[in-house]
Amino acid sequence: MSKIKLYTTLFRNFIYFGTAAFLMKLFPQHNLKIRKWAARKSIPTFIEGFEIVGDVDETADLFISNHQNMVDIPIIEYLLPNTDLSWVAKRELGDIFLFGNLLTKSGAILIDREDKKSLIELLKSAKERFEKGQHLVIFPEGTRNKNPKQLLPFKAGAKLVAEKYNLRVQPILLLGIDEIITFEPLKIKRGVLKVVFLISREAKKGTDWYKRVEEEMQKVVENYYREKEKK
């Protein structure tokens, strides 16, 4: 993408999300519609299309996804147009200009990963979100992963929440985002993003369901890059 198109795309997205943040502050009762509108306007500016494998489980209480990029959040909002999502993210993200405002206004749960009390806060806040009819999204790796071919070890947060409330969990994989948009260095190359919705499962205490999910997700990642290398 040329520099002119690159900065035009960034400016358009700044306008979309700036408008969304402003409207969410004025009309909090329309939070969901405004968020989904921003995602619908933004995503096509840098993603040409989607190759989707599997189906969304609309009965899932918790979605877990790999995490490489800040745009993972609007992408998943776009992919789940009828689902009211509450994001679990590190507290520092709430301080980022514009992006942080969007997170807080959307009802995100911002936690301090260094504070052990944050898990208690997470459990309490998660219950409140479920009572409002929202669905949680957690990045189990805990932070953005700079190596797209290898998932980071999963943190305990998603497992604790899922088992505490007997949740139905669906894993999502976003594959190839590193070839479409990066911020270090800044580049956008419009392309097709592969999205895999794995089969959802019940989170049962005393089983290895979480470890199995991690292994299944890693296997899909490895297969994706193995096939790419063959081409």
Secondary structure, DSSP 8 states (H G I E B T S, - for coil): --HHHHHHHHHHHHHHHHHHHHHHHH-GGGHHHHHHHHHHHHGGGTEEEEEEES---TT-SEEEE----TTHHHHHHHH-TT--EEEEEEGGGGGSTTHHHHHHHTT-EEE-TT-THHHHHHHHHHHHHHHTT-EEEE-TTSS--S-TTS-----SHHHHHHHHTT-EEEEEEEESGGGTEEETTEEE--EEEEEEE---EE--TTS-HHHHHHHHHHHHHHHHHHHHHH-
